[in-house]
Amino acid sequence: MKIHSRISGVGSFVPPKVYTNHDLEKMMDTTDEWIVQRTGIEQRHWVDENTSTSDLALEASKQAIADAGLANEDIDMIVFATLSPDHDFPGTGCFLQEKLGVSDISVFDIRQQCTGFLYGLSLADKFISSGSHKNVLVVGAEVHSKGLDKTPRGRAVSVLFGDGAGAVVMSATTVDDKSKDSHIMTSNLHADGSFAKELWVAAPGNALGPDRMNQAMIDENLHFPQMNGKTVFVHAVKRMAETLMKSCAEQGVKIEDVDLFLFHQANLRINSKVAEVLNIPEEKIFNTIQKYGNTTAATIPLGMHDAIKAGKLKPGMLVASAAFGSGFTWASAIWRQ
């Protein structure tokens, strides 16, 4: 019988300190009204000085493993999606592995930014479906706050991002009834590197001359994220809608058949526009950007956990997810919860 994968456990964690838009008014030349109108964000969580990305990931992972009814030693692979690693190397997945106390298992770090979780979900699904692995921990975690320009100069980007982590355990399963049994149905992954510099951090980097980092780069603010917001918005709406329709078509699923949509949380206006394009009722979309901001690779599993806790996501539901981010990368997935 064919092996499938399913989401067997979900967890999330955000640092306790909340920064509202009014808090940011004191740092940057911005207002609560300006941020809410353009993004939908009302607040975000930022870490203290001693908290790392793997610290957030650890808390989310422990919850997901417990929710799956497993012990740490039952995990046989970690897929860690982040653009804000603890260190340049080794990968943050190895630091998480050590904190979980599990050794001699395979660990991937992947860098697909806002699309990272769905790339990780697809990767885990392929390994499980091959029969080589039984329980894969997929984590999206970010600490953006330590890499943002919190002066008036950086307001266009810095108001967008929050810190947080989300994790799922994916486990091997068999499927008797595809209309009821929990399983990953399909995923579609895409990228177009010709837009790589529309949303990026240039430094440190080995493509900048003789130095990975120097004072001139710092003076030019190359170590802070830069974004062409209009280009990102247009492509995000187009690509998220396209990939969702592709995944639905592959499974013979209509948009109206989907019970809940878990979109990446970059901008509330993007998600509303995708809903308009695909004629999705707003009540079928679970958004968390209002209280977390954009937590990049963490947004979808973080939202999934919140949706479960709010009673909006229940076993047996048909779920569709889509994300778009730096690279440009974009992806979609459909599963039975």
WOCOR-V119348 format. One record per residue. PHI is phi in degrees with one decimal (* if undefined). Layout:
# WOCOR-V119348
phi->PHI
phi->PHI
This chain:
# WOCOR-V119348
phi->*
phi->-63.1
phi->-89.1
phi->-116.6
phi->-118.3
phi->-139.1
phi->-84.1
phi->-99.8
phi->-155.4
phi->-135.6
phi->-148.7
phi->-156.1
phi->-159.2
phi->-127.2
phi->-63.8
phi->-68.9
phi->-76.6
phi->-101.8
phi->-116.8
phi->-81.0
phi->-60.6
phi->-67.3
phi->-64.9
phi->-71.7
phi->-58.9
phi->-79.3
phi->-100.2
phi->-127.5
phi->-83.5
phi->-148.5
phi->-138.5
phi->-55.9
phi->-61.6
phi->-61.3
phi->-67.5
phi->-63.6
phi->-63.4
phi->-91.9
phi->-132.2
phi->86.4
phi->-80.0
phi->-111.4
phi->-160.3
phi->-154.3
phi->-105.2
phi->-124.7
phi->-74.5
phi->-84.0
phi->-68.2
phi->-102.8
phi->-103.2
phi->-110.5
phi->-61.2
phi->-68.5
phi->-64.1
phi->-63.6
phi->-61.2
phi->-59.5
phi->-65.2
phi->-64.9
phi->-67.0
phi->-60.0
phi->-64.6
phi->-64.1
phi->-65.2
phi->-63.8
phi->-63.6
phi->-79.6
phi->73.3
phi->-116.7
phi->-104.2
phi->-54.0
phi->-71.3
phi->-79.6
phi->-78.1
phi->-115.5
phi->-162.9
phi->-120.4
phi->-116.9
phi->-114.4
phi->-103.4
phi->-161.3
phi->-109.3
phi->-127.3
phi->-69.6
phi->-58.5
phi->-146.7
phi->-56.8
phi->-157.3
phi->-73.0
phi->-61.7
phi->-66.2
phi->-58.6
phi->-70.3
phi->-67.5
phi->-65.2
phi->-56.1
phi->-63.6
phi->-68.8
phi->-79.7
phi->75.5
phi->-116.4
phi->-119.5
phi->60.0
phi->-123.0
phi->-78.1
phi->-135.2
phi->-114.7
phi->-109.9
phi->-123.7
phi->-124.1
phi->-111.1
phi->54.2
phi->-64.4
phi->-93.1
phi->-58.8
phi->-64.5
phi->-68.8
phi->-61.3
phi->-65.7
phi->-60.2
phi->-65.0
phi->-61.3
phi->-62.3
phi->-59.0
phi->-67.3
phi->-65.5
phi->-66.7
phi->-63.9
phi->-74.4
phi->91.9
phi->-83.4
phi->-137.3
phi->-111.0
phi->-135.8
phi->-115.8
phi->-91.1
phi->-111.3
phi->-124.7
phi->-120.4
phi->-146.7
phi->-145.6
phi->-119.2
phi->-81.5
phi->-60.4
phi->-77.9
phi->-118.5
phi->-105.9
phi->-84.0
phi->-92.5
phi->-106.0
phi->-53.1
phi->-61.2
phi->-102.9
phi->-61.2
phi->-62.0
phi->-103.8
phi->-67.9
phi->-72.1
phi->-82.5
phi->-107.8
phi->-126.3
phi->-105.4
phi->171.3
phi->-146.3
phi->-138.5
phi->-146.7
phi->-132.8
phi->-101.0
phi->-109.7
phi->-127.4
phi->-66.9
phi->-154.7
phi->-112.6
phi->-122.8
phi->-92.4
phi->-132.1
phi->-65.3
phi->-83.8
phi->-131.4
phi->-75.5
phi->-64.7
phi->-172.7
phi->-78.1
phi->-90.9
phi->-164.1
phi->-146.6
phi->-132.1
phi->-119.9
phi->-144.2
phi->-159.0
phi->-145.7
phi->-69.4
phi->-67.7
phi->-107.6
phi->-58.6
phi->-91.2
phi->-79.0
phi->-152.8
phi->-162.7
phi->-120.1
phi->-76.1
phi->-128.9
phi->-69.1
phi->-167.5
phi->-90.3
phi->-102.6
phi->-111.4
phi->117.1
phi->-73.3
phi->-115.2
phi->-68.5
phi->-153.7
phi->-150.0
phi->-63.9
phi->-62.0
phi->-64.3
phi->-65.5
phi->-62.4
phi->-88.7
phi->62.5
phi->-72.7
phi->-90.1
phi->-107.5
phi->-64.6
phi->-123.1
phi->-144.1
phi->-93.0
phi->-60.2
phi->-65.8
phi->-64.5
phi->-61.3
phi->-59.3
phi->-61.8
phi->-70.3
phi->-61.2
phi->-62.3
phi->-62.7
phi->-73.0
phi->-63.6
phi->-65.1
phi->-60.5
phi->-70.8
phi->-62.6
phi->-64.7
phi->-64.7
phi->-63.7
phi->-62.8
phi->-62.4
phi->-60.9
phi->-101.6
phi->65.1
phi->-106.1
phi->-93.8
phi->-54.5
phi->-71.1
phi->-76.2
phi->-74.1
phi->-82.8
phi->-150.5
phi->-109.0
phi->-112.2
phi->-93.5
phi->-57.3
phi->-106.1
phi->-105.5
phi->-161.4
phi->-61.2
phi->-69.1
phi->-62.7
phi->-64.8
phi->-66.4
phi->-70.4
phi->-60.1
phi->-61.1
phi->-65.8
phi->-61.5
phi->-97.6
phi->58.8
phi->-95.6
phi->-61.4
phi->-56.4
phi->-70.3
phi->-91.0
phi->-107.6
phi->-101.3
phi->-105.7
phi->-126.8
phi->-61.4
phi->-56.5
phi->-106.7
phi->-117.4
phi->67.6
phi->-89.8
phi->-101.1
phi->51.4
phi->-64.5
phi->-88.3
phi->-61.9
phi->-72.1
phi->-67.4
phi->-63.9
phi->-65.9
phi->-59.7
phi->-65.2
phi->-62.7
phi->-64.7
phi->-64.8
phi->-64.9
phi->-85.6
phi->77.2
phi->-88.4
phi->-122.2
phi->-128.6
phi->-54.2
phi->91.9
phi->-69.2
phi->-90.0
phi->-118.7
phi->-124.3
phi->-135.8
phi->-148.7
phi->-147.0
phi->-147.0
phi->-164.7
phi->-53.5
phi->141.9
phi->-58.2
phi->-125.7
phi->-153.6
phi->-162.7
phi->-145.8
phi->-153.7
phi->-128.9
phi->-148.0
phi->-97.3
phi->-65.7
